[in-house]
């Protein structure tokens, strides 16, 4: 299984970025897909999650109304649209794939997002 994130970078406060995570080696639509982030000196935290078929979503309170998670099961890809970014969003963002009620749990390598003027 491979999860490959892309789309990170440097952006000014108030700007936007779109992260992508391309998955291979798994039956993508079966998996709950999530984005986590980890800032320096902090624990990894859940940012957003989307279920496999229904596409139900949930978000961390800190990103509600600013970030949108979506998925394209035909392309085996999950996205994170991030708007109104602020410096507190600076972190390495990780893609996660989890098959509910099993031990199948996979991580990408992470992509750096830096929000700075």
N, C-alpha and C positions, 0 to 999 in steps of 0.2 A: 504494500500500500504506500502510495506517495501523495502527500499534500504539498502543493507548491504555491506559496503566497507571492503576490506581486502588488505593486501600486503604492508602496510606501514612499516617503521622501520628506523633504523640507517644505513647509507651508507657513504662510504668515497667519497670525491670529485672525479669525473670521473667515478663513479660507476653507476649501473643501478638498477632499481626497476620496478616491474610490479604491478600495482594496479588493483583490480577487484571490480566490483559492481554488486551484484546479486539482481535482482528485482523480486518482487512477488506482486500479487494482482492487476496487470494492464495488459493491452494488450500491451506487451513490444514493438512490432514492430511499433506501432502507435506513439511512443514517441520519441522526440528528446532527446538524452542523452548527458549530459555535465559533465565535470570535472571542478570544481572551486577550488581555494585554498585561504587560508587566513593566512598570516604571522602575528606574534605578532605586534600589533600597526598599522596594515594596513587593508585596506578594502578588502573584498572578491573580487577576480577577476576571470574572465573566463580564463581557461587554454585551453580547447579544447571542440569541439562539434561535434556530428555526427547525421545525420538525420536517420529517421526510416528505410525506405525501400531501398532507393538509397545508403545510407551510405556516403553521402557527408560530408566532414569534413572541419572544419576551426580551426585555432590555434592562440593563442596569439603570438605576434612577439617574445616574450622572449623565447618561447619554440620551435619555428619552426625549423625543422631539427634535433631536439633532442627527442621530444616526439611524440608518435603515438597513436591515439585513434582508437579503433576498437570495434565491437560488434558482438555477436553471438545471433541472434534472437531465435534460437532453444534452447539456454540455458538461455535466459533472462538475459544476462550478458554483461556488457560493460567493456572494459579494457583501461588502460593507461600505455603504455610502455614508461618508462622514462630512457633515456640514457644520458651519459655525464653530470651527475648531478653536480651541484655546490651549494655552501652554500646559494645562493640567492633562491634556490628552496625549502628551508626549510619552511614548512608550514603545516597546517592541510588541507588535500585534501578532498573535498566533491563531492559526486555524486549527480546529479540532473536529474530529469525526467520531461519533459514538453510536454504537448499536445498543439500543436500550435493553437493559436486563441481561447484558452479556459483558464479557471482559474485553470486547473489541473496542479499543480506544486509541486513536491515532492523532499525532500532532505534526504540524508543519514546522519548518525551521525558523519561522518568524520573519517579519518585515518591520523595519524601523520607521516610525512616524515621529517627526520632530516639528513642533509648532513653536515658531519663534520669529520675532521681527528682526 
